[in-house]
Amino acid sequence: LDTIPCLLSPWSEWSDCSVTCGKGMRTRQRMLKSAAELGDCNEELEQAEKCMLPECPIDCELTEWSQWSECNTSCGKGHMIRTRMIKIEPQFGGTACPETVQRTKCRVRKCLRVPGMEKRRWKEAR
């Protein structure tokens, strides 16, 4: 018996890449057109290949905030700061890093000009 060649449809168009960014796969298919009783057909009916789209955006990632620093003055009004570090720099259009330093006001006890002087002067003036 002569073997009958496989009757195959043309390949379909390649599918879209399986990802919207970065590395993925795409496939295409074809159909067997001849009837099965005409013998086995060993031709491949599906093909897959790698596809590469533009790199995926990488968003900025930060560490947790540090503890607030001590107030920067020993009396009166001052400020404290806290900081956080950048763990991952943004790439390929990822979200930008927000602030890494915050300041807030702090107030320690009132400053006395020279401790004890006010009272003495007041007594002398009387």
N, C-alpha and C positions, 0 to 999 in steps of 0.2 A: 504493500500500500504506500502510495506517495503521501508524505506529510503535507498537510495543507498549511501554508504560512498563516501566521496570526493576522487577523484583520483588526487593526487598531485605529481608534479615532486619533486625530491630531492631539498633541499636548495642549492642555488648557494654558491660559496665561498664568504667569507666576502669581501666587497669592500675595497679599500685602505682607510685609514683614510682621512677625508675631509680636513685635514690641513697638512702642512709639518712640523710643530713643535707645541708643546703645546697640548691643549685639543680639540678634534674634535668628529665626529660621523662616524660610518661606518654602512653599511646596507647589507642585503642579501635578495634575493627574491626566490620565487618558483612559478611555474605555475600551474594553474588548468588544469588538463588533461581531466576530464570528461566533457561531453557536458552540456551546461547550462540547457537544458530541463529536466535534471534528478533531478532538485530541487536545492534549495539554498545551497550554501556551505559557512559556516561561519568561516572556517579556515583562519588564517591570511596568507597573501601572501607576506608580507614584514616584516622584523624585523630590528630594529636599536639599536645600543648600542654605548656607549661612548668609545672613544679610546684616548690614551695618548701617545704622542711622546715626545722625549727629549725637554726640555724647549727651547723656542725661544731665540735667542741671543738678548741681550739688549745693544744697543750702548751707548757710553758715551754721556752725554748731558751737555753742559756748558751754563753759563749765558753769557750775552753780555760783551764785554771788558769794564772796568772802563775808566774814563777819564785819560789822562796822568798825572802823578804826576808833581809837580813843579820840576825844575832842582835842583839837590842836592847840587849845589854850588851857591854862590852869585856872583862869577865872574869866568871867565875862562871856561875850558871844564868840563863838568859833564855828568850825565846821568839822564834820567827820566824812570820811569817804569809804566806799567799798568798791571792790573791783571783781571782774571776772575775766577769764582768759578765753581766747579763741581756740577751740579744739580743731575745727575744720574750716578752712577758708572757703568762701563760696567760689564755685567755678561754673562755667558754661551757662551763665545766666541764672544761677541759683539765688535765693534770697540773700540780701546783703546783711552784714552783721549789725545789730543794734549797738547801743552804747555799751562800753565796757567799764566805765567809771561813773559812779553816782556820788553826788555830794548832798549832804543835808546839814541844816543848821543845828548847832547844839549850844547850850548855855550852861556854864558851870557857875558856881556861886558868884555873887557880885564881887567885883574887884574893890579892895580898899586901897586908897591912895598909898598911905604908909600906915601899917597896922598900929593902932593905939594913938596916933597923933591927934585925930579930930577931937577926942574927948578932952585931952590935956589943954589944947588951945581954948576950948570952950570954957573950961574952968578959969583959965587965966583971964579971959575977956570979961568974966563976971565981976 
